[in-house]
Amino acid sequence: MKKVVVIGAGPGGLSAAMLLAHRGYEVHVYEKAACVGGRNRCLQLEDYRFDLGPTFWSMIHLAEEQFASIGKNLHEYMAVTDLSHMYDLYFADGEKLTVTRDQAEMSQRLATQFPGNEHGYQQFLIENRERMRALTPILRQPMQKWRDYIQPEVIRALPKLQLTKSLANELTRWFSAPNLQLAFGFQAKYLGMSPQECPAAFSILAFMEHEYGIMHVRGGLNQLSHSMAKIVQEGNGYLHLQQPVQQILVEQNRATGIRLANDEVVDADYVIINEDFAQAMTEQFAEGVLKKYTPEKLAKRKYSCSTLMFYLGIKQKYPDIAHHNIIFSDDYEQSLQEIFGEYTLPTSPSIYLQNASVTDHTLAPNGHSTFYILAPMPNNVSGADWNETQVEHYRQWIFSRIETKLGVKFQEHIQVQAVITPNDWQKNYDVYKGAVFNLSHQLTQMMTFRPHNQFEEIEGVYLVGGGTHPGSGLPTILESGRISAELIQKSHEG
Ligand SMILES: Cc1cc2nc3c(=O)[nH]c(=O)nc-3n(C[C@H](O)[C@H](O)[C@H](O)COP(=O)(O)OP(=O)(O)OC[C@H]3O[C@@H](n4cnc5c(N)ncnc54)[C@H](O)[C@@H]3O)c2cc1C
């Protein structure tokens, strides 16, 4: 029986571990933290429970398929709600748009609020259905070598992807109203990018929501990681929490195992890295082992933005605030320029507010709520000093802005709160430069140009998670787990 070691129990690592543990491998997951999930873990503050990171989950059928491939029914592990009211958008000019799961209702809403744009919406759906069909084979197979590009389905797909055009530009074909260009373009932030730098192909991000919906899981999306961890242990898999890996051991360019921080050596036939990609490259190999991903070369790569987070436990219910809300910056272009162009702190950042208690009563005590607040910030290339004064400045600015734009009062009802700054992401969560959405997704860092699932530099090493193909975001991260698991199987099964 082949033995596999997985470094990190984030969703990418758990996906690969779960599949392999049910396909005849002995799998050992070593996780530095005291709990599973990585950025997809649960954050508990007194009686309130939050998702630390991901809150939007789309394309759940990919996960259902993955679970089913090892005889598991995802819905026996998680209670999933398909949100009919997907999100509310608050624009700078005071307009508010409710985005619904029902496309006919959405079309009607657009016809009323943005007359004429409902036709663009229909066209957006038609063209992106086609684009999604074209892109799927690329996202679902390894892109290891140049010859992967000359497979017929990839060649057919490439022209549909408009890879050299920007998303911002692409959206003007469907929507004349600037607010709608925002409504269908802000999803670039999921990749930690601006719509200007994000390739047009990523119009599929908004499409995914409109076509496949946005799911909430009772107890939070962290339940996805908890479920996968359970399934790992139901198979031939073992979780080792609070066991940081110190180094991957390499002999004659092949991984032979790992050394833990407590100096214990664990032999393995395969090593899967789920730790943040660039962070792992900087700390998991002895000096001189890597040639392509040296610290200097890693520093030249482009990374996503970071986030400033507030998690609030509140002694009030807010039934009139949607589950997901986005309050756009008063000057969206300027805030993008500050975050992505100049790496300076934004004057008026956009804000995402999740009021999950409106859907899920298990997250807070009766009559109470959890507010999860995210503001995009430059990654730590900015050199920003996230001292208490800086955090306090944003706390006051962001909280007041939410109160003004949504017409609610919550500050005097806060019972408990936590904050995570870009520096904290780097120091406490091992995220390289605090770039929480990983390597960014411009053409030069996608597909074959992204670090490969079967690691290019050392044999026996595989990558999973947001830093490898097909990319950052839960659906693609789960796919990275499936792709790497299958590559491992193929490597000795032929
Ligand atoms: C604030 C935020 C919001 C997000 N929102 C969304 C969203 O709404 N939808 C979406 O699809 N995606 C979202 N994402 C992106 C993405 O889905 C998550 O970041 C996801 O958790 C990344 O998974 P991963 O498997 O790449 O790695 P991670 O979740 O980072 O897991 C890596 C694991 O490796 C462990 N580790 C690190 N070093 C070591 C070591 N030396 N030894 C052992 N273990 C180690 C870490 O502790 C961690 O558990 C969001 C991310 C963030 C941060």
Ligand as a Chemical Component Dictionary entry (heavy atoms), coordinates in Angstrom:
data_LIG
# 
_chem_comp.id                   LIG 
_chem_comp.type                 NON-POLYMER 
_chem_comp.pdbx_formal_charge   0 
_chem_comp.three_letter_code    LIG 
# 
loop_
_chem_comp_atom.comp_id 
_chem_comp_atom.atom_id 
_chem_comp_atom.alt_atom_id 
_chem_comp_atom.type_symbol 
_chem_comp_atom.charge 
_chem_comp_atom.model_Cartn_x 
_chem_comp_atom.model_Cartn_y 
_chem_comp_atom.model_Cartn_z 
_chem_comp_atom.pdbx_ordinal 
LIG C1  C1  C 0 -11.207 36.079 3.694  1  
LIG C2  C2  C 0 -11.354 35.073 2.590  2  
LIG C3  C3  C 0 -12.547 34.971 1.912  3  
LIG C4  C4  C 0 -12.682 34.010 0.899  4  
LIG N1  N1  N 0 -13.893 33.899 0.304  5  
LIG C5  C5  C 0 -14.092 32.912 -0.605 6  
LIG C6  C6  C 0 -15.404 32.648 -1.068 7  
LIG O1  O1  O 0 -16.367 33.299 -0.640 8  
LIG N2  N2  N 0 -15.572 31.653 -1.971 9  
LIG C7  C7  C 0 -14.522 30.882 -2.406 10 
LIG O2  O2  O 0 -14.743 29.972 -3.224 11 
LIG N3  N3  N 0 -13.270 31.108 -1.956 12 
LIG C8  C8  C 0 -13.025 32.084 -1.057 13 
LIG N4  N4  N 0 -11.765 32.269 -0.526 14 
LIG C9  C9  C 0 -10.600 31.586 -1.144 15 
LIG C10 C10 C 0 -10.356 30.099 -0.804 16 
LIG O3  O3  O 0 -11.513 29.342 -1.004 17 
LIG C11 C11 C 0 -9.866  29.845 0.606  18 
LIG O4  O4  O 0 -8.790  30.646 0.924  19 
LIG C12 C12 C 0 -9.459  28.372 0.828  20 
LIG O5  O5  O 0 -9.540  28.045 2.190  21 
LIG C13 C13 C 0 -8.039  28.084 0.363  22 
LIG O6  O6  O 0 -7.841  26.704 0.467  23 
LIG P1  P1  P 0 -6.442  25.996 0.294  24 
LIG O7  O7  O 0 -6.716  24.542 0.294  25 
LIG O8  O8  O 0 -5.715  26.572 -0.844 26 
LIG O9  O9  O 0 -5.531  26.399 1.561  27 
LIG P2  P2  P 0 -5.736  26.825 3.070  28 
LIG O10 O10 O 0 -7.180  26.924 3.405  29 
LIG O11 O11 O 0 -4.915  28.014 3.322  30 
LIG O12 O12 O 0 -5.096  25.592 3.882  31 
LIG C14 C14 C 0 -3.717  25.416 4.015  32 
LIG C15 C15 C 0 -3.451  24.684 5.320  33 
LIG O13 O13 O 0 -2.055  24.393 5.451  34 
LIG C16 C16 C 0 -1.698  24.528 6.816  35 
LIG N5  N5  N 0 -0.256  24.695 6.967  36 
LIG C17 C17 C 0 0.498   25.787 6.636  37 
LIG N6  N6  N 0 1.797   25.544 6.915  38 
LIG C18 C18 C 0 1.875   24.278 7.400  39 
LIG C19 C19 C 0 2.946   23.461 7.866  40 
LIG N7  N7  N 0 4.205   23.891 7.870  41 
LIG N8  N8  N 0 2.655   22.221 8.323  42 
LIG C20 C20 C 0 1.380   21.745 8.332  43 
LIG N9  N9  N 0 0.319   22.495 7.904  44 
LIG C21 C21 C 0 0.573   23.737 7.447  45 
LIG C22 C22 C 0 -2.488  25.755 7.248  46 
LIG O14 O14 O 0 -2.582  25.840 8.656  47 
LIG C23 C23 C 0 -3.829  25.500 6.553  48 
LIG O15 O15 O 0 -4.685  24.746 7.372  49 
LIG C24 C24 C 0 -11.593 33.175 0.523  50 
LIG C25 C25 C 0 -10.397 33.305 1.219  51 
LIG C26 C26 C 0 -10.282 34.215 2.258  52 
LIG C27 C27 C 0 -8.997  34.262 3.034  53 
# 
loop_
_chem_comp_bond.comp_id 
_chem_comp_bond.atom_id_1 
_chem_comp_bond.atom_id_2 
_chem_comp_bond.value_order 
_chem_comp_bond.pdbx_ordinal 
LIG C1  C2  SING 1  
LIG C2  C3  SING 2  
LIG C2  C26 DOUB 3  
LIG C3  C4  DOUB 4  
LIG C4  N1  SING 5  
LIG C4  C24 SING 6  
LIG N1  C5  DOUB 7  
LIG C5  C6  SING 8  
LIG C5  C8  SING 9  
LIG C6  O1  DOUB 10 
LIG C6  N2  SING 11 
LIG N2  C7  SING 12 
LIG C7  O2  DOUB 13 
LIG C7  N3  SING 14 
LIG N3  C8  DOUB 15 
LIG C8  N4  SING 16 
LIG N4  C9  SING 17 
LIG N4  C24 SING 18 
LIG C9  C10 SING 19 
LIG C10 O3  SING 20 
LIG C10 C11 SING 21 
LIG C11 O4  SING 22 
LIG C11 C12 SING 23 
LIG C12 O5  SING 24 
LIG C12 C13 SING 25 
LIG C13 O6  SING 26 
LIG O6  P1  SING 27 
LIG P1  O7  DOUB 28 
LIG P1  O8  SING 29 
LIG P1  O9  SING 30 
LIG O9  P2  SING 31 
LIG P2  O10 DOUB 32 
LIG P2  O11 SING 33 
LIG P2  O12 SING 34 
LIG O12 C14 SING 35 
LIG C14 C15 SING 36 
LIG C15 O13 SING 37 
LIG C15 C23 SING 38 
LIG O13 C16 SING 39 
LIG C16 N5  SING 40 
LIG C16 C22 SING 41 
LIG N5  C17 SING 42 
LIG N5  C21 SING 43 
LIG C17 N6  DOUB 44 
LIG N6  C18 SING 45 
LIG C18 C19 SING 46 
LIG C18 C21 DOUB 47 
LIG C19 N7  SING 48 
LIG C19 N8  DOUB 49 
LIG N8  C20 SING 50 
LIG C20 N9  DOUB 51 
LIG N9  C21 SING 52 
LIG C22 O14 SING 53 
LIG C22 C23 SING 54 
LIG C23 O15 SING 55 
LIG C24 C25 DOUB 56 
LIG C25 C26 SING 57 
LIG C26 C27 SING 58 
# 
